Each structure stands twice: as structure tokens, then as C-alpha cells.
Amino acid sequence: SGYFSSSQLYNILDNFFNVHRPINFKFAIRRSDNNPYGFGTLTYENKGRKETAQVYISLRQQGDNYIIAQLTIK
């Protein structure tokens, strides 16, 4: 939990995915009053066991592009 730069987030996610090897990821993006968000289910392997986590991403518009404002993996 916290606020991170893009390079810090890259390292955090890289470490996460090195431990939790992704098997499958289903993701959907929704738009709600100019506040797009995404959600999905991540299936991954952890110590030889298949597990799942819920992934939530909220986006924010910056110019003509969208950037990740918040990322939650539960």
C-alpha cells in the first residue's frame, strides 16, 4: 500500500510476478462518468499451488492518454 513512481511500481510488480507465476488473466474495462476502471481475475501459481486474486485498476486521463491511478490486487 502506498504511492509509487512508475519505476518503483515496475519493480514491485516484477517481484510479485516472479513469486506468483501468472497462468491466466481475464480482464474487463468499464467507463463510468469519465472515470474508467478495470477489473479481473488473475490465476497464478504460488509454491506449486494454483490460486486466484482479484485485480482492480482505476484510470485517470492525462492529456489524450489514460494512466493507472490505482492498482489493487486482493
MOWOPE-V948716 format. One line per field, one symbol per residue. ss: DSSP state (H for helix, E for strand, L for the rest). psi: psi as a letter, one per 40 degrees, with the letter a starting at -180 (. if undefined). burial: 1 if it has 16 or more other ideal C-beta (glycine too) atoms within 10 Angstrom, else 0. Layout:
ss=???
psi=???
burial=???
//
This chain:
ss=LLLLLHHHHHHHHHHHHHHLEEEEEEEEEELLLLLLEEEEEEEEEELLEEEEEEEEEEEEEELLEEEEEEEEEL
psi=hahiidddddddddddeddghhdihhiihihhfegiiiiahhhihhfeihiiihhhhiihhgbeiiihdihhh.
burial=00000000000000000001000000000000000100000101000000001010111000000000000000
//
